[in-house]
Amino acid sequence: MNPLFHFLQRAFLPLLRRMGADAELSLERYGFYPAGGGKLHAKITPSGPLSPLHLPERGGRLQAYAECMFAGLPVHIAERELAVIKQRLGWSGAQLLLREIDRRQGPGNALLVTLEHEQVSEVFVGFGEKGVAAESVAAKVVKAVRAYLVGNAAVGPFLADQLLLPMALAGGGSFTTTDWSPHAATNAEVIQRFLPVSIRHEKLADGVIGVMVIPV
C-alpha cells in the first residue's frame, strides 16, 4: 500500500521541488505485488527552508495517458485492462501504452493512469491480483479517475495525505482535494503534535474540500 515510484516521481516530487527541495528519483528494479523486490534510488541535496505552497485548483489539462506494465504474464491481460480504459474513459489508442518488463522482475502487473494538469499531476494505479479479472482491476482505476475528474480539486486523497508533512515543515500551505480520508485525518493529528501548525479542512462548493496548514 506504499505510494508507487511513478506516483512519487510524477505527482509528489514536482511539488516538493516547487517548495524548494532538491531531490531526484530513479527506478532500478520493479517490485510487483506480492513478491516485491523493487528498488529505487533517491538523491537528496541539502537546500534552504521549504517555502509554503498553495494549490487552489489543478488548472487546465495538458496530457492524459494510461500505461499497463506487466512482467512474466500473458500480454492479453494488459490489453484487456487498457481496453476498459479506452471504452469507459473514451480515450484514443495513442493514450494507451503497453510496457512489457523483464520477466525476471515478475510475475506482476500494474495499471497506471496519469493526468497532467497545469498546476499538478495525479497518478492512479491498480495492481493485478491472482484470481481477480483484468477488467475488475481496470474498473477500480476508472472509478478513482472519474472521482477526481468530476470536480476541479487540485489533488486526490493520496497526494493530499503526502502534502501535509512538507507543508507543515514549510510553515504553511493550502490545497483543495477530492476527499479527506481517515488516514489524512490521523496524519494531520500526529503532525500537529510535533510541529507548530494547525491543519484545518472544510467542505467547499461541489464537494471539494479545502485544506489549510497554518502556523501557530
Secondary structure, 3 states (H helix, E strand, C coil): CCCCHHHHHHHHHHHHHHCCCEEEEEEEECCCCCCCCCEEEEEEECCCCCCCEEECCCCCEEEEEEEEEEECCCHHHHHHHHHHHHHHHCCCHHHEEEEECCHHHCCEEEEEEEEEECCCEEEEEEECCCCCCHHHHHHHHHHHHHHHHCCCCCECHHHHHHHHHHHHHHCCEEEEECCCCHHHHHHHHHHHHHCCEEEEEEECHHHCEEEEEEEC
